[in-house]
């Protein structure tokens, strides 16, 4: 059973909570402030972005959307 849990249970919970924050619309810059990190290097380790994540973000927030109405 110990193989099912991360070696540090709180670390696993922290990682999934941070990923969930991002997946629910939280932005990485506010997450950096919330976590108290002085640069984005640690935030990048927590957030795992796929190509579809990047495409979804682009489609939602691109200024071209308002120009071309897509």
C-alpha positions, 0 to 999 in steps of 0.5 A: 500500500505504501507504493500508492502514496508519494514518499511525502504525502503532503507534497503529493497533496500540495502538487495536486492542489496547485495543479488543480488551481491552475486547471480551474483558471488560476494564473501562474503569476498569482500562484507564484505570489500565493506560494511565496516564490520569488521567481517562476522556476518552482511554479513551472515545476508544479504546473504541467502544461500540455499542448492542449492546455496552451491551445485552450489558453490561447483560444480563450485569451488571444486578442485576435479573438476580438478582432476576428470574432472566433 
